[in-house]
Amino acid sequence: MNQQEEGEKVKLFGYWASPYVSRVIWALRIKGVEYDYVEEDLENKSDQLLEYNPVHKKVPVLLYRGKPIAESEVILEFIDEAWKDFGDRILPEDPYERAMARFWARFLKDKLSPPIWKWFTAQGQEQEDAHQAAVEQLLVLEKELDGKRFFAGEKIGFVDLSFGPLSYVIPMYQEITGVKMITEDKFPSLSAWMANFLSSPVVKDHLPPLDKLRLRLQAIREAFLNDKVK
């Protein structure tokens, strides 16, 4: 479905394993936006990527009418505004709810992601401490979700897109480390949310290749552990 104005060109520069790129792809799906996708080699970044994102030199970058937008959260908000009359709203209309959506996205970045990553890339007591810290933050999230289908209610919104990659990454982390973090008994709302998110039409056909991603994550963990042994 093409929801674009005549003459508008949309291009997304991404990398297949990037959770930040996946968020943008899902948002474009919500709005029904057609776009061209450019896969970047992060070891040999294209001149276009460096031109369009000279500050961070990272993906994702969305090119809209020749103008680049960088950083996934910024891109999500741009997509919601640029195509506000198409698809579902990504951010709530209510100012307070919009502020809370941004708050929870910041919570992910500042409070939840660091201990989860530390748990995945550590071992021994360091891993146990990180696991406990991550579980404490996940319990905060469990309380916030409180049985809702999605954080936004019945439809996927900004917070769901922000947390979305955890729905497939955490099960991989658990499998690779052999340590459980999210169980249905302890986290019934989060467990249901993960299943709902992955089965959503917006998401299910637009996931990264999970077998390939699992191998990549396994290699990353081994590299971290080997580096610590040296």
C-alpha positions in Angstrom: 0.0 0.0 0.0 1.5 3.3 -1.0 0.6 6.2 1.4 3.2 8.6 -0.1 2.6 11.8 -1.9 3.6 12.1 -5.5 7.3 12.7 -6.0 8.2 11.7 -2.5 11.2 9.4 -2.1 11.8 7.3 1.0 14.9 5.2 1.5 16.1 3.4 4.6 19.7 2.7 5.3 20.0 -0.2 7.7 21.8 -3.4 8.8 20.0 -6.7 9.0 20.8 -7.4 12.7 20.2 -3.9 14.1 17.2 -3.7 16.5 17.1 0.0 15.9 16.5 -0.6 12.2 13.8 -3.1 12.9 11.9 -0.5 14.9 11.9 1.8 11.9 10.8 -1.0 9.6 7.8 -1.8 11.9 6.9 1.9 12.1 6.9 2.2 8.3 4.7 -0.9 8.2 2.2 0.6 10.6 1.9 3.7 8.3 1.8 1.7 5.1 4.8 3.5 3.7 6.6 2.1 0.7 10.4 2.5 0.8 13.7 1.4 -0.7 16.0 -0.5 1.7 19.8 -0.2 1.5 21.7 -2.8 3.4 24.9 -1.3 4.9 28.2 -3.1 5.5 29.2 -1.7 8.9 32.8 -2.7 8.4 32.9 -0.7 5.1 30.2 2.0 5.4 29.0 3.6 2.2 29.8 7.2 1.3 26.0 7.8 1.4 25.7 6.7 5.0 28.6 8.8 6.1 27.2 11.8 4.2 23.7 11.4 5.6 24.8 10.7 9.2 28.2 12.4 9.6 27.7 12.8 13.4 27.1 9.2 14.5 27.9 7.4 11.3 25.4 4.7 12.2 22.2 3.1 11.0 19.3 3.6 10.7 19.0 6.6 8.5 15.7 7.5 6.8 16.0 9.6 3.7 12.8 11.6 3.1 12.7 13.9 0.0 16.4 14.0 -0.1 16.7 14.9 3.6 18.2 12.5 6.1 16.9 11.7 9.6 19.0 9.7 12.0 18.5 7.9 15.4 15.7 5.4 15.6 13.6 7.2 18.2 13.8 10.5 16.3 12.8 8.6 13.1 9.8 6.9 14.8 8.5 10.3 15.8 9.1 11.7 12.4 7.3 8.9 10.7 4.3 9.4 13.0 4.2 13.1 12.2 5.0 12.9 8.4 2.3 10.3 7.9 -0.1 11.3 10.7 -3.2 10.8 8.5 -2.2 7.2 7.7 -2.3 4.0 9.8 -2.4 4.0 13.5 -0.8 6.7 15.6 2.6 5.6 17.0 2.7 8.2 19.8 -0.5 9.0 21.8 -2.4 12.2 21.1 -2.6 13.1 24.8 0.5 15.2 25.9 0.8 13.3 29.2 0.7 9.9 27.5 3.2 11.1 24.9 5.6 12.1 27.7 5.1 8.7 29.4 5.8 6.9 26.2 9.1 8.8 25.9 9.8 8.1 29.6 9.5 4.3 29.0 11.7 4.5 25.9 14.3 6.2 28.1 13.8 3.6 30.8 14.8 0.9 28.3 18.0 2.7 27.3 19.1 3.9 30.8 17.8 1.2 33.2 17.0 -2.0 31.4 19.3 -2.5 28.4 22.6 -2.2 30.4 22.1 -5.0 32.9 20.6 -7.3 30.2 23.6 -6.8 28.0 26.0 -7.3 31.0 24.1 -10.5 31.9 24.5 -11.8 28.3 28.2 -10.9 28.0 29.4 -11.9 31.5 29.8 -15.0 33.5 30.1 -16.0 37.2 29.3 -13.5 39.9 29.3 -10.7 37.4 26.6 -12.4 35.4 24.5 -13.2 38.5 24.6 -9.6 39.7 23.6 -8.4 36.2 20.8 -10.9 36.1 19.4 -9.8 39.4 19.6 -6.1 38.3 17.8 -6.8 35.1 15.1 -8.8 36.8 14.4 -5.9 39.1 13.9 -3.6 36.2 11.8 -6.2 34.3 9.5 -6.4 37.4 8.9 -2.6 37.0 8.0 -3.2 33.4 5.7 -6.1 34.3 3.8 -3.8 36.7 3.5 -1.2 34.0 2.2 -3.6 31.4 -0.3 -5.1 33.9 -2.1 -7.5 31.6 -2.5 -5.2 28.6 -2.1 -6.6 25.2 0.4 -4.0 24.2 1.9 -1.1 26.2 -0.2 1.2 24.0 -3.4 -0.8 24.7 -4.8 -2.9 21.9 -2.5 -1.7 19.2 1.3 -1.4 18.9 2.7 2.0 19.8 5.9 3.8 20.5 6.8 1.9 23.6 6.1 -1.4 22.0 8.3 -0.5 19.0 11.1 0.5 21.5 10.9 -2.7 23.5 10.0 -4.9 20.5 13.5 -6.4 19.8 13.6 -7.8 23.3 10.7 -10.2 22.3 13.1 -12.2 20.2 16.5 -11.3 21.6 15.9 -12.3 25.3 14.8 -15.9 24.3 18.1 -16.1 22.3 20.1 -14.8 25.3 18.4 -17.4 27.5 19.2 -20.2 25.1 22.8 -19.2 24.6 23.6 -18.6 28.3 21.4 -21.4 29.6 20.0 -19.0 32.2 16.3 -18.1 32.3 15.3 -14.5 32.8 11.7 -14.1 31.7 9.3 -17.0 32.7 5.5 -17.1 32.4 5.3 -17.7 36.2 7.2 -14.6 37.2 6.4 -12.4 34.2 3.0 -13.4 32.9 2.2 -10.0 31.3 5.6 -9.6 29.7 5.5 -13.2 28.4 2.1 -12.6 26.8 3.3 -9.3 25.4 6.3 -11.0 23.7 4.0 -13.5 22.1 1.5 -10.9 21.0 4.2 -8.6 19.6 5.9 -11.4 17.6 2.5 -12.6 16.1 1.4 -9.1 15.1 1.0 -8.7 11.3 3.2 -5.6 11.4 6.1 -7.6 12.9 5.9 -11.3 12.1 6.9 -11.1 8.5 9.5 -8.3 9.1 11.8 -9.9 11.6 15.6 -10.4 11.1 16.7 -13.9 10.1 16.6 -15.3 13.6 18.9 -18.4 13.0 21.5 -16.1 11.5 21.1 -13.6 14.4 21.4 -16.4 17.0 24.8 -17.4 15.5 25.9 -13.8 15.5 25.0 -13.3 19.2 26.7 -16.6 20.1 29.9 -15.3 18.5 29.6 -12.0 20.3 29.2 -13.6 23.7 32.2 -15.9 23.0 34.3 -12.9 22.0 33.4 -11.1 25.2 34.2 -14.1 27.4 37.5 -14.8 25.6 38.5 -11.2 25.9 37.9 -11.4 29.7 40.0 -14.5 30.0 43.0 -12.9 28.4 
